[in-house]
Amino acid sequence: MTVLEVTGLRRSFAGLRAVDGVSFTVGQGEVVSVIGPNGSGKTTALNLVSGVLRPDSGRVGFLGRDVTGWRPERLAEAGLSRTFQNGRVFGNLSVAENVLIGLTSTLEAARPLARWRNVPVLRWASLLAETAVALVEPPSVRRESAERQAEVSAQLDRFGDRLTPRASDAAHTLSYANRRRTEIARALAASPALLVLDEPTAGMNPAETAEVLEQLLALKATGQTILLVEHKIDLVMRLSDRVLVLDAGAVIAAGTPDEVRTDPRVIEAYLGKRRTVARP
């Protein structure tokens, strides 16, 4: 089953073409990584896939539906969760509360008429209904809240003593690595069909990177579908089923890690073109 199908995506900024005709697929249970030099268009491509940006042209298909131009919250409800290159936790909320936010799209009792939120004329009825149940808090909402709290605990347990003992701590008190772990836990909370990770180990030291790699390998073993952008090539090569290489916004290579590792175009993109020196 194809989870994500990207066809001919293009996006320009003031005449600069950041993404130029990018196409690729992600199959169910696959880990597909996007790599390339700085400024190659990796994060822009993820932003187009996840609804942060709208493409100038091209198509994004997700679970068999055309989702091109969908807003991030609508994609989240459809089963796409992501993290960001620059960590985005809510510093004044606790670790558990940050993860709980990731479950918003799964709420039913607390979000009556949620489908109406996408209908401009009716969205206010949905908001009023949510306000009413929040004030009254009927038994169904209390049961749902208890279930979601249990799910939060399960996600924190995934990261062991890195997060579980800190569940009540404000996120701004965490180390940088634990903030990144909190963001990953939040993205995983809703059991997404596709997990999109933008440089999840950025700023981590080798030991922290190795620990996150093992956690991602464990996720992969459960069948989690992942689209990854990462600069740490050793991590990419060990984790990925397929690798897509961008340069100047365009795909220059795609294949298995071993195929991409030895591709002359990839070597040139990272190291520059080899120059021959004329001998006298």
C-alpha positions in Angstrom: 0.0 0.0 0.0 1.3 3.5 -0.9 0.9 5.8 2.0 2.3 9.0 0.4 2.6 9.8 -3.3 4.2 13.0 -4.3 4.1 14.0 -7.9 5.9 17.0 -9.6 5.9 19.3 -6.6 7.2 22.8 -7.3 7.6 25.9 -5.1 9.4 29.2 -5.7 10.2 32.1 -3.4 10.8 35.5 -5.1 12.1 33.8 -8.2 14.2 31.2 -6.4 12.9 27.7 -7.2 13.3 25.9 -3.8 11.5 22.7 -4.9 11.7 21.8 -8.6 9.5 18.9 -9.8 10.0 16.5 -6.9 8.3 13.1 -7.1 8.5 10.1 -4.7 6.4 7.6 -2.9 6.4 6.1 0.6 5.0 2.7 1.1 3.4 1.3 4.2 6.0 0.4 6.8 8.8 2.0 4.9 11.4 4.5 6.1 12.2 6.9 3.3 14.8 9.6 4.0 15.4 12.8 2.1 19.0 14.1 2.2 21.0 16.8 0.4 23.4 19.7 1.0 22.2 22.7 2.9 19.7 24.7 0.9 18.8 21.8 -1.3 15.0 22.1 -0.5 14.6 19.2 2.0 12.6 21.1 4.6 10.6 23.0 2.0 9.6 19.6 0.5 8.4 18.4 3.9 6.5 21.7 4.4 4.7 21.1 1.1 3.8 17.5 2.1 2.6 18.5 5.5 0.5 21.5 4.5 2.7 24.2 6.0 3.2 25.5 2.5 1.1 25.3 -0.6 2.8 24.1 -3.8 2.9 26.2 -6.9 2.1 23.0 -8.8 2.2 19.3 -8.3 0.1 16.8 -6.3 0.3 15.3 -2.8 -1.6 12.0 -2.4 -2.1 10.6 1.1 -3.8 7.2 1.8 -5.4 7.3 -1.6 -6.7 10.9 -1.4 -5.6 14.1 -3.1 -4.6 16.2 -0.1 -2.8 19.0 -2.1 -3.1 22.3 -0.2 -4.8 20.8 2.9 -4.1 22.6 6.1 -1.8 21.0 8.7 -4.6 20.4 11.2 -6.7 18.6 8.6 -3.8 16.4 7.6 -3.2 15.6 11.3 -6.8 14.4 11.5 -6.2 12.3 8.4 -3.2 10.6 10.0 -0.1 12.7 9.2 2.0 13.9 12.2 5.4 15.7 12.0 8.2 17.3 14.0 10.1 20.4 13.0 13.7 21.3 12.3 13.7 23.8 15.1 12.0 22.1 18.1 8.5 23.4 18.9 7.4 22.4 22.3 5.2 24.6 24.5 7.7 25.7 27.2 5.1 26.7 29.9 3.2 23.4 29.6 4.3 20.2 31.2 5.9 17.3 29.2 2.7 15.3 29.6 0.5 18.3 28.4 2.7 18.7 25.4 2.2 15.1 24.4 -1.5 15.3 25.1 -1.8 18.1 22.5 -0.8 15.4 20.0 -4.0 13.6 20.7 -6.3 16.5 19.9 -7.2 15.1 16.5 -8.3 11.8 18.1 -10.8 13.4 20.5 -14.5 12.5 19.9 -16.5 13.2 23.0 -14.6 16.5 23.6 -14.9 17.6 20.0 -18.5 17.0 18.9 -19.3 18.1 15.3 -15.5 18.1 14.6 -16.1 17.4 10.9 -18.0 20.7 10.7 -14.7 22.6 11.4 -13.8 22.3 7.7 -17.1 23.8 6.6 -16.8 27.7 6.7 -20.5 28.3 7.5 -20.8 25.6 10.1 -17.4 25.7 11.9 -18.8 28.1 14.6 -21.3 25.4 15.6 -18.5 23.0 16.2 -16.6 25.6 18.3 -19.6 26.3 20.4 -20.3 22.6 20.9 -16.7 22.1 22.1 -17.0 25.0 24.5 -20.2 23.6 25.9 -18.8 20.1 26.6 -15.7 21.7 28.2 -17.8 23.6 30.6 -20.2 20.8 31.5 -17.7 17.9 31.2 -20.1 15.0 30.9 -19.1 11.4 31.8 -18.1 10.6 28.2 -15.6 13.4 28.2 -14.1 12.4 31.6 -13.8 8.8 30.3 -12.1 10.0 27.2 -9.7 12.2 29.1 -8.7 9.2 31.3 -8.0 7.1 28.2 -5.9 9.9 26.6 -3.9 10.3 29.8 -3.1 6.6 29.7 -1.9 7.0 26.1 0.3 9.9 27.1 1.9 7.7 29.7 2.5 5.0 27.1 4.3 7.4 24.8 6.5 8.8 27.6 7.4 5.2 28.6 8.8 4.7 25.1 11.6 7.1 26.0 12.1 5.5 29.5 13.8 7.5 32.1 14.4 10.4 29.7 10.8 11.6 29.9 8.7 9.5 32.2 10.2 11.0 35.5 9.8 14.4 34.0 6.1 14.1 32.9 5.1 17.0 35.3 8.0 19.2 34.6 7.6 22.3 32.5 9.0 21.7 29.0 11.3 24.8 29.2 13.2 23.1 32.0 14.2 20.1 29.8 17.6 19.6 28.1 17.6 20.2 24.4 17.6 16.5 23.6 14.6 15.8 25.9 12.7 18.6 24.2 13.3 16.8 20.9 12.1 13.6 22.4 9.0 15.3 23.7 8.2 16.6 20.3 8.6 13.1 18.8 6.4 11.6 21.5 3.7 14.3 20.7 3.9 13.4 17.0 3.5 9.7 17.8 0.7 10.1 20.3 -2.1 9.8 17.7 -0.6 6.7 16.1 -0.1 8.4 12.7 -0.2 6.6 9.4 2.8 8.7 8.4 5.4 10.2 10.8 7.3 13.0 9.3 10.6 13.9 11.1 12.6 16.9 10.2 16.2 16.4 11.6 15.1 14.8 14.8 18.7 14.5 16.1 19.8 18.0 15.3 21.9 19.4 18.1 22.3 16.0 19.8 25.7 14.6 20.7 26.8 11.1 19.4 25.5 9.3 22.4 22.1 11.0 22.3 21.9 10.4 18.5 22.6 6.7 19.0 19.9 6.5 21.6 17.3 8.2 19.3 18.4 5.9 16.4 17.6 2.8 18.5 14.2 4.3 19.3 13.5 4.9 15.6 14.6 1.4 14.7 12.2 0.1 17.3 9.4 2.2 15.8 10.4 0.8 12.3 10.1 -2.7 13.7 6.5 -2.1 14.7 5.7 -1.1 11.1 5.6 2.7 11.6 5.8 4.5 8.2 8.4 7.3 8.4 9.5 10.2 6.1 12.8 11.5 7.4 15.0 14.5 6.8 18.4 14.1 8.5 22.0 15.4 8.0 23.6 12.5 9.9 24.3 10.1 7.1 25.3 7.2 9.2 21.9 7.3 10.9 20.1 7.6 7.5 22.0 4.7 6.0 21.2 2.4 8.9 17.5 3.4 9.3 16.3 3.9 5.7 14.7 1.5 3.2 15.1 4.1 0.5 16.9 7.4 0.2 16.0 10.5 -1.9 18.7 13.0 -2.6 17.9 16.6 -3.4 20.2 19.3 -4.8 19.1 22.8 -5.8 15.5 21.7 -5.3 15.6 18.7 -7.7 16.0 15.0 -7.2 19.5 13.9 -8.3 19.4 10.3 -7.0 17.0 7.8 -5.4 17.4 4.2 -4.3 18.6 2.0 -1.5 21.2 3.4 0.9 24.0 1.4 -0.8 23.0 2.7 -4.2 22.8 6.3 -3.1 26.1 6.1 -1.1 28.1 5.3 -4.2 26.2 7.5 -6.8 28.7 9.9 -8.4 26.1 12.7 -8.5 25.6 12.4 -4.7 29.3 12.5 -4.0 29.7 15.6 -6.2 26.8 17.3 -4.5 28.3 16.9 -1.1 32.0 17.1 -1.9 32.1 19.2 -5.1 33.3 18.2 -8.5 36.7 16.6 -8.6 39.2 18.7 -10.4 42.0 17.2 -12.5 45.4 19.0 -12.4 47.3 19.1 -15.6 50.8 17.8 -15.3 53.6 19.7 -16.9 
